[in-house]
Amino acid sequence: MKTLLAIGILMLIFSFCSMAQTYRKDEINIENFVEELFGMQRTDENYEDLYESLLQVFLNPINLNNTNAEELKSIFILTPVQVNSFIAYRNQFGKLISIYELQAIPDFDLETIYKLLPFVILEDSDRMQGSLKDRIIESKDAYFIFRQNRVWETRKGYTPADTLGNGGLTSRYLGDPSNLYGRFRIQHSKDFSLGFTIDKDSGEQFIWNPDSKRYGFNFFSYHFTLYNQGKFRSISVGDFQMQTGQGLVFGAGFGVGKGAETITTVRRSTIGIRPYTAALEFGFFRGLSATYKAGPVNITLMASNAPRDGNIQIQLDTLETKEEIITSLQSSGLHRTATEINYKNRTREKNLGANVHFQSRKRDLQVGLNSLYTQFGQDFQRNRQVYNQYEFFGKENHLHSLYFAYNFQNYFFFGETAVSKSGGKGSVLGMMSSLHPKLGFSVLWRRFDRDFHSFYGNAFSEGTRPINEHGVYFGLNYKPNQKFTWALYYDYFKFPWLRYRVYAPSSGNEWLTRFTYSPSRKILLFAQIREESKARNVSELPNNFQSSYQLSQGKKWNYAFNLDYAIDNHWSIKSRIMSSTFDFNGKKTRGFAISQDINVDYQKWRLSTRIVLFDTEDYDNRQFIFERNVLWLFSIPALNGQGMRYYILGQYKISPKLTFWARFGRTIYTDRDVIGSGLQEIQGNAITETVFQLQYQFNR
């Protein structure tokens, strides 16, 4: 039977190869992938960490001959019915003999296969040959990247300091405008991973000064992880993250939330420990972690002792004894001025965590427990405001949760409930299903108390953190054939307690719909509408009366129309029209952006160009458009005001080992003569940035 199937597959390969002749396994159309997952970009999303998580999946592809439903669901590409079809096909016919065999699986179409290809392999990557030292030295997934980028106009922070009335000098940046970044990585999927990341932000000094905890590059991250060492599934030393359950306790990783992919992104997958390789200077653990496999149970233990930036102040207790307290933690990672340098590594954060994960023999049921204990070096006593009195205060926090995931036919049920030291609870309960091979449905309910404290949580939510929120989400995806797709979601949420700039309990809703038409792989056309209603403070009332406790419901509409067209195997264009309106307190404002891309790909060298015209009446109508950048650098500028932006990105493969990127971008405003404020202020109406990057790949 397998032989007959293989003959049939070979007959399909020719048609598949004719369309895939420009596809290269070592790349991904990240722009289209991001556009579909994120839908409409927002400022409160940590896209850099999401992007880095996507990189981890890309660099550690899934072995289709040794995977499970949980792994397949973690990349947000396959629907429930497609996951079940794949598992059933492999159970019936055995291991896949070719990647092209995916075409023979029921409910798989070419569009899905093309999305899946960058994230999967067939070879037995779990098989280890030779000593660890030899495998490290000979690994073909070994590279070093070095990048330099800067803004060329002079910001106020780089000008000579002014003299104050008391004879002191105003604050200025101590370093130069260049941003320097390096990443070294050697790995083999499901075997080992080691590497480091170094980073110096613009304005930071390149200096060796142990007193201020600066050692050349301002940030240094490192890791060494081993996989499948006997009963140990993983052992990690250095910087790492964890993702288990629905992200209430351990929520690192690729958690997208609301986007144009309305079904698969509502659920988090348990992927356990993963190395941390981003340049963000927060949101990771530093220490030891290990996962031990005991039959159907995986037990993970972790210990972390990481430095954290913070504002430390001295207070007097009742006995007039001086005591250090933390008034705020700094997450920017910037150390450009004397004040910012003073925040660097001022406190320590210790974490002890555990996860127990059970998976049934049929792999249709998962149950797990999470625990995390966190201790700061000083008491956390933030400046009390009316809206933050239920936030975390103190020195210690502990958090515990129970989660499950159950697969019944084409229905995936999942949930997690957690409680923190304060007694505050957080819960997520959801389902995603293929009601029909052409119709997908998802629903998710969540409830986070106003005193639920989770420092590493990344659960599905409207806010940036799982706290002070109740909500319910519905998603639909209808695909009558390979050409048409209709996606829709509706999300209702309310905030029982006050929030920043919302000094009363409030509620809101959001919905998005996208119609996609793709008659061939050369053409992608979509139209998208998004509406969001959310309350916030009214700063000005009639008769010049001001009150921070009066709310008004702000309504924002976003519209997008997009056309991607591949002229031939080398040339492609992308056209987009975006617009928005914002109605708040009786005043309606508008904004729009029109962009045109031209891309050229000749294998050894590539060029990508774009020009954008934009006009927005206020900050609430700023336009977000994902831009192509050098490898693994994420860029979504917020276009605000009136003007034009353009960029050109070039890539040249000098040799099999060496690749060079260069990017030039410029924004010209027609409605101002000063850009930015404070030390970021630029005198003029234009801002220009360049990026240069080299990648050296070993053993190529």
DOGUMI-359181 format. One record per residue (C-alpha): residue in one letter; x, y negated, z. Coordinates in steps of 0.02 Angstrom, whole numbers, padded with zeros to 5 digits, always signed. Example, Ala and Ser with C-alpha at 12.3 -4.5 7.8 and 13.67 -1.06 7.14 Angstrom:
a+00615+00225+00390 s+00684+00053+00357 
***
This chain:
m+00000+00000+00000 k+00141-00118+00045 t+00227-00081-00121 l+00070-00120-00223 l+00048-00280-00125 a+00229-00329-00160 i+00202-00306-00347 g+00051-00418-00341 i+00147-00549-00244 l+00287-00550-00372 m+00158-00595-00505 l+00110-00747-00400 i+00288-00804-00369 f+00310-00877-00543 s+00164-00997-00524 f+00217-01040-00348 c+00398-01072-00399 s+00345-01186-00542 m+00262-01301-00418 a+00397-01280-00285 q+00546-01312-00397 t+00583-01477-00311 y+00560-01407-00136 r+00713-01386-00028 k+00704-01290+00135 d+00815-01412+00227 e+00695-01558+00212 i+00518-01608+00252 n+00403-01744+00188 i+00402-01822+00360 e+00306-01974+00301 n+00152-01877+00246 f+00163-01764+00398 v+00168-01911+00519 e+00031-02005+00428 e-00086-01856+00445 l-00050-01821+00628 f-00048-01998+00693 g-00187-02068+00583 m-00175-02248+00645 q-00018-02306+00735 r-00034-02387+00905 t+00090-02479+01016 d+00058-02370+01170 e+00122-02210+01091 n+00299-02148+01120 y+00331-02107+00938 e+00518-02085+00960 d+00492-01940+01080 l+00357-01866+00967 y+00475-01880+00820 e+00615-01798+00918 s+00498-01656+00965 l+00457-01630+00782 l+00644-01621+00748 q+00662-01483+00878 v+00530-01377+00792 f+00609-01410+00623 l+00783-01361+00684 n+00717-01207+00775 p+00600-01133+00645 i+00474-00999+00688 n+00517-00822+00634 l+00355-00765+00552 n+00401-00582+00579 n+00423-00607+00765 t+00298-00740+00818 n+00132-00751+00907 a-00025-00856+00897 e+00040-00978+01029 e+00193-01023+00927 l+00093-01041+00767 k-00029-01159+00852 s+00111-01267+00923 i+00152-01350+00755 f-00027-01415+00725 i-00037-01352+00546 l-00140-01192+00551 t-00324-01186+00596 p-00390-01053+00715 v-00454-00945+00572 q-00286-00959+00482 v-00191-00907+00638 n-00303-00755+00661 s-00289-00712+00476 f-00100-00714+00485 i-00094-00603+00641 a-00220-00481+00566 y-00124-00474+00401 r+00042-00438+00487 n-00038-00305+00599 q-00109-00218+00446 f+00036-00231+00323 g+00187-00252+00436 k+00326-00380+00421 l+00326-00502+00276 i+00451-00463+00140 s+00448-00636+00060 i+00394-00810+00107 y+00285-00807-00049 e+00182-00670+00032 l+00091-00809+00127 q-00014-00832-00030 a-00089-00659-00004 i-00155-00699+00170 p-00342-00737+00173 d-00385-00920+00212 f-00210-00981+00166 d-00202-01110+00026 l-00052-01189-00061 e-00071-01354+00032 t-00059-01264+00199 i+00088-01159+00141 y+00186-01313+00085 k+00157-01394+00255 l+00212-01236+00343 l+00371-01197+00245 p+00492-01318+00334 f+00448-01243+00503 v+00461-01056+00470 i+00588-00923+00421 l+00582-00735+00389 e+00757-00676+00435 d+00781-00594+00603 s+00852-00744+00694 d+00844-00652+00861 r+00982-00532+00807 m+01150-00586+00876 q+01311-00529+00793 g+01485-00558+00860 s+01534-00644+01020 l+01452-00804+01078 k+01612-00899+01042 d+01615-00834+00862 r+01431-00871+00837 i+01458-01050+00897 i+01611-01078+00787 e+01530-01002+00632 s+01356-01077+00652 k+01289-01158+00494 d+01171-01265+00597 a+01311-01375+00662 y+01324-01560+00625 f+01380-01730+00686 i+01285-01890+00648 f+01350-02066+00676 r+01244-02220+00647 q+01267-02408+00657 n+01127-02534+00638 r+01104-02718+00681 v+01004-02876+00650 w+01107-03006+00558 e+01021-03166+00614 t+01086-03236+00778 r+00970-03211+00924 k+00972-03333+01069 g+01049-03200+01181 y+01211-03208+01079 t+01229-03398+01083 p+01336-03492+01212 a+01255-03505+01383 d+01175-03667+01442 t+01220-03750+01607 l+01082-03757+01737 g+01051-03900+01857 n+01138-03806+01998 g+01293-03781+01892 g+01255-03600+01850 l+01240-03528+01675 t+01087-03460+01589 s+01076-03274+01554 r+01150-03207+01393 y+01187-03037+01316 l+01361-02976+01362 g+01388-02863+01211 d+01383-02875+01022 p+01227-02855+00911 s+01273-02682+00844 n+01180-02526+00895 l+01292-02371+00892 y+01224-02194+00899 g+01302-02022+00886 r+01233-01846+00895 f+01331-01682+00896 r+01236-01519+00886 i+01279-01335+00861 q+01138-01210+00869 h+01064-01049+00807 s+00877-01022+00821 k+00829-00914+00972 d+01013-00888+01013 f+01098-01045+01079 s+01102-01234+01070 l+01234-01355+01130 g+01270-01536+01096 f+01273-01714+01157 t+01197-01883+01113 i+01283-02052+01138 d+01204-02223+01118 k+01245-02408+01137 d+01100-02527+01112 s+01111-02699+01034 g+01178-02825+01160 e+01260-02695+01270 q+01446-02697+01303 f+01558-02556+01245 i+01655-02551+01407 w+01730-02429+01532 n+01671-02492+01702 p+01634-02359+01834 d+01576-02493+01958 s+01426-02531+01846 k+01410-02348+01789 r+01456-02389+01609 y+01576-02274+01519 g+01599-02333+01340 f+01432-02288+01265 n+01293-02345+01380 f+01198-02180+01373 f+01264-02002+01367 s+01152-01848+01358 y+01211-01668+01346 h+01146-01490+01351 f+01195-01308+01334 t+01055-01181+01315 l+01062-00993+01290 y+00914-00889+01231 n+00870-00705+01247 q+01006-00655+01369 g+00941-00487+01429 k+00789-00521+01537 f+00819-00708+01529 r+00724-00790+01388 s+00822-00952+01413 i+00955-01028+01525 s+00988-01214+01510 v+01119-01329+01586 g+01113-01518+01564 d+00966-01618+01497 f+00803-01530+01460 q+00614-01550+01455 m+00470-01432+01488 q+00300-01409+01409 t+00173-01290+01487 g-00015-01283+01498 q-00108-01437+01437 g+00025-01559+01494 l-00042-01611+01664 v+00120-01565+01755 f+00249-01528+01620 g+00200-01625+01465 a+00356-01651+01362 g+00357-01612+01179 f+00252-01632+01026 g+00084-01694+01096 v+00003-01799+00962 g-00172-01835+01025 k-00297-01925+00915 g-00258-01934+00729 a-00317-01888+00557 e-00284-01705+00600 t-00440-01690+00710 i-00436-01507+00762 t-00267-01433+00803 t-00191-01584+00892 v-00310-01583+01041 r-00224-01432+01117 r-00051-01420+01196 s+00052-01261+01178 t+00160-01180+01310 i+00335-01185+01237 g+00429-01189+01402 i+00604-01262+01412 r+00679-01357+01267 p+00842-01455+01257 y+00829-01644+01269 t+00925-01731+01129 a+00839-01900+01109 a+00916-02068+01150 l+00773-02122+01264 e+00845-02147+01437 f+00697-02080+01535 g+00570-01938+01534 f+00691-01792+01548 f+00767-01679+01680 r+00953-01659+01712 g+01013-01501+01797 l+00979-01314+01783 s+00832-01214+01719 a+00800-01032+01674 t+00656-00923+01615 y+00654-00740+01668 k+00543-00611+01582 a+00465-00480+01694 g+00350-00378+01584 p+00200-00485+01534 v+00255-00624+01653 n+00380-00763+01620 i+00449-00852+01774 t+00534-01020+01751 l+00630-01113+01886 m+00711-01283+01867 a+00810-01405+01973 s+00853-01583+01921 n+00950-01727+01996 a+00948-01872+01874 p+00994-02056+01888 r+00855-02182+01857 d+00857-02368+01822 g+00760-02468+01950 n+00734-02635+02034 i+00798-02609+02212 q+00758-02737+02345 i+00794-02753+02531 q+00651-02765+02656 l+00650-02782+02845 d+00549-02659+02948 t+00467-02696+03116 l+00635-02674+03203 e+00714-02795+03078 t+00816-02654+03004 k+00862-02676+02822 e+00794-02543+02707 e+00810-02521+02519 i+00648-02497+02421 i+00606-02470+02237 t+00487-02603+02172 s+00487-02541+01993 l+00570-02412+01881 q+00643-02475+01718 s+00610-02370+01562 s+00680-02484+01426 g+00856-02411+01439 l+00927-02583+01398 h+01079-02649+01492 r+01123-02811+01402 t+01122-02944+01538 a+01190-02949+01715 t+01014-02921+01782 e+00983-02769+01672 i+01154-02697+01716 n+01109-02715+01899 y+00959-02601+01871 k+01064-02461+01796 n+01064-02296+01893 r+01011-02381+02054 t+00914-02231+02117 r+00911-02043+02101 e+00762-01936+02058 k+00766-01756+02116 n+00646-01627+02047 l+00613-01445+02090 g+00490-01356+01977 a+00419-01186+01936 n+00307-01105+01807 v+00232-00930+01808 h+00157-00881+01640 f+00060-00722+01606 q+00015-00659+01432 s-00097-00509+01404 r-00039-00360+01301 k-00152-00412+01157 r-00085-00590+01172 d-00262-00660+01175 l-00257-00719+01356 q-00134-00832+01444 v-00140-00887+01625 g-00010-00992+01713 l+00038-01089+01869 n+00141-01249+01877 s+00223-01335+02025 l+00334-01489+02028 y+00409-01576+02180 t+00485-01749+02153 q+00589-01853+02274 f+00659-02028+02246 g+00815-02096+02327 q+00716-02238+02408 d+00535-02274+02447 f+00434-02330+02296 q+00343-02488+02351 r+00281-02574+02194 n+00214-02751+02202 r+00033-02726+02247 q-00096-02795+02128 v-00284-02773+02129 y-00274-02647+01987 n-00130-02537+02047 q-00174-02499+02229 y-00207-02315+02188 e-00042-02292+02095 f+00098-02191+02174 f+00179-02264+02329 g+00307-02175+02437 k+00461-02067+02417 e+00392-01894+02376 n+00261-01818+02265 h+00209-01640+02231 l+00096-01578+02094 h+00019-01407+02062 s-00091-01339+01924 l-00178-01185+01854 y-00202-01166+01666 f-00271-01040+01543 a-00290-01009+01357 y-00404-00877+01281 n-00426-00825+01100 f-00592-00744+01055 q-00608-00711+00868 n-00598-00885+00788 y-00625-00978+00952 f-00481-01044+01058 f-00527-01096+01235 f-00402-01186+01344 g-00392-01288+01503 e-00291-01345+01652 t-00330-01421+01821 a-00203-01501+01937 v-00194-01587+02105 s-00059-01708+02166 k+00000-01747+02342 s-00125-01890+02356 g-00270-01768+02332 g-00308-01841+02162 k-00356-01714+02031 g-00337-01701+01843 s-00428-01580+01730 v-00434-01538+01544 l-00553-01414+01464 g-00570-01387+01277 m-00608-01276+01131 m-00559-01274+00948 s-00636-01159+00822 s-00661-01118+00641 l-00851-01114+00629 h-00826-01068+00447 p-00670-01047+00340 k-00710-01220+00272 l-00765-01303+00435 g-00663-01332+00591 f-00728-01400+00757 s-00647-01456+00919 v-00709-01524+01084 l-00611-01581+01236 w-00667-01645+01405 r-00547-01727+01528 r-00558-01806+01699 f-00412-01891+01787 d-00439-01969+01958 r-00378-02145+01993 d-00252-02075+02119 f-00191-01928+02014 h-00002-01945+02002 s+00095-01851+01867 f+00265-01921+01817 y+00295-01799+01674 g+00116-01774+01617 n+00070-01793+01434 a-00108-01728+01426 f-00234-01781+01295 s-00296-01954+01348 e-00341-02127+01290 g-00214-02208+01405 t-00028-02180+01403 r-00037-02076+01562 p-00166-01953+01633 i-00237-02065+01770 n-00401-02158+01802 e-00494-02089+01651 h-00645-01983+01606 g-00684-01938+01427 v-00750-01817+01297 y-00686-01793+01120 f-00766-01710+00967 g-00675-01670+00805 l-00731-01603+00636 n-00635-01552+00481 y-00725-01500+00324 k-00630-01433+00173 p-00751-01371+00039 n-00607-01333-00080 q-00422-01369-00104 k-00456-01542-00176 f-00569-01622-00044 t-00551-01642+00144 w-00660-01739+00264 a-00599-01767+00442 l-00692-01853+00584 y-00672-01876+00770 y-00770-01968+00904 d-00702-02003+01077 y-00796-02078+01224 f-00697-02133+01376 k-00720-02231+01535 f-00603-02298+01668 p-00681-02285+01843 w-00556-02404+01921 l-00468-02564+01867 r-00326-02564+01742 y-00193-02687+01686 r-00284-02835+01606 v-00452-02750+01644 y-00503-02802+01819 a-00665-02703+01830 p-00721-02526+01790 s-00748-02510+01602 s-00789-02391+01461 g-00763-02379+01274 n-00764-02267+01123 e-00664-02233+00967 w-00698-02143+00805 l-00602-02111+00645 t-00649-02036+00479 r-00538-01995+00331 f-00585-01935+00156 t-00441-01853+00063 y-00437-01806-00121 s-00290-01709-00192 p-00327-01638-00365 s-00146-01577-00377 r+00017-01584-00281 k+00058-01740-00381 i-00087-01844-00317 l-00143-01882-00140 l-00282-02008-00114 f-00365-02050+00050 a-00479-02180+00126 q-00486-02202+00314 i-00593-02302+00436 r-00564-02318+00622 e-00665-02412+00752 e-00617-02438+00933 s-00715-02525+01071 k-00626-02563+01233 a-00649-02694+01370 r-00522-02817+01438 n-00515-02976+01540 v-00584-03140+01474 s-00454-03274+01511 e-00559-03425+01462 l-00744-03456+01492 p-00856-03606+01446 n-00820-03772+01531 n-00636-03723+01547 f-00677-03606+01691 q-00551-03465+01705 s-00579-03297+01787 s-00482-03135+01779 y-00634-03034+01832 q-00748-03065+01684 l-00739-02931+01549 s-00786-02929+01366 q-00792-02781+01249 g-00664-02798+01110 k-00705-02708+00948 k-00573-02672+00819 w-00600-02601+00645 n-00457-02530+00542 y-00469-02486+00358 a-00339-02398+00251 f-00336-02345+00068 n-00187-02245+00008 l-00125-02171-00156 d+00027-02058-00173 y+00072-02011-00352 a+00219-01904-00409 i+00256-01963-00586 d+00374-01818-00616 n+00501-01715-00521 h+00607-01871-00488 w+00494-02024-00477 s+00349-02057-00361 i+00249-02208-00304 k+00144-02247-00152 s+00016-02387-00142 r-00079-02439+00013 i-00206-02570+00066 m-00237-02596+00252 s-00351-02719+00340 s-00427-02747+00511 t-00549-02855+00607 f-00553-02890+00793 d-00708-02956+00881 f-00684-03015+01060 n-00786-03133+01167 g-00881-03202+01016 k-00727-03233+00909 k-00685-03128+00757 t-00511-03124+00679 r-00440-03028+00530 g-00282-02960+00456 f-00221-02860+00307 a-00066-02786+00226 i-00033-02725+00049 s+00117-02614+00015 q+00197-02534-00137 d+00330-02398-00134 i+00441-02331-00272 n+00544-02175-00234 v+00676-02087-00337 d+00746-01914-00298 y+00888-01840-00401 q+00938-01707-00273 k+01113-01776-00244 w+01053-01954-00220 r+00888-02036-00174 l+00816-02211-00167 s+00662-02270-00075 t+00596-02448-00088 r+00446-02541-00021 i+00375-02716-00025 v+00235-02771+00092 l+00129-02929+00093 f+00039-02961+00258 d-00072-03093+00335 t-00144-03076+00511 e-00233-03210+00610 d-00175-03148+00781 y-00078-03015+00872 d-00230-02903+00891 n-00235-02880+00702 r-00053-02832+00679 q-00030-02698+00546 f+00070-02538+00573 i+00147-02448+00425 f+00264-02300+00442 e+00429-02333+00350 r+00559-02214+00282 n+00725-02228+00369 v+00889-02134+00383 l+00879-01954+00442 w+00791-01939+00611 l+00772-02126+00640 f+00591-02175+00668 s+00519-02341+00609 i+00343-02411+00625 p+00357-02603+00624 a+00211-02708+00686 l+00178-02840+00552 n+00105-02994+00633 g+00078-03167+00558 q+00100-03208+00376 g+00240-03158+00261 m+00327-03021+00164 r+00433-02872+00210 y+00539-02762+00099 y+00670-02627+00117 i+00780-02514+00012 l+00846-02348+00076 g+00981-02249-00012 q+01049-02075+00021 y+01198-01995-00064 k+01264-01819-00038 i+01452-01845-00055 s+01490-01660-00033 p+01403-01506+00038 k+01466-01561+00208 l+01452-01751+00201 t+01296-01859+00173 f+01286-02048+00181 w+01134-02161+00208 a+01117-02350+00194 r+00963-02456+00224 f+00929-02642+00202 g+00768-02720+00268 r+00709-02898+00278 t+00552-02986+00342 i+00514-03164+00286 y+00379-03263+00375 t+00287-03408+00295 d+00196-03466+00452 r+00339-03501+00572 d+00514-03569+00591 v+00555-03473+00751 i+00544-03284+00772 g+00525-03202+00941 s+00546-03277+01114 g+00667-03279+01259 l+00838-03206+01223 q+00767-03119+01068 e+00724-03285+00987 i+00789-03319+00810 q+00793-03494+00738 g+00726-03472+00561 n+00590-03382+00467 a+00680-03220+00417 i+00750-03068+00504 t+00869-02947+00417 e+00927-02777+00476 t+01045-02645+00405 v+01073-02463+00447 f+01222-02355+00398 q+01233-02171+00440 l+01350-02024+00406 q+01313-01841+00435 y+01448-01708+00433 q+01387-01528+00426 f+01510-01395+00482 n+01528-01226+00396 r+01440-01282+00236 
***
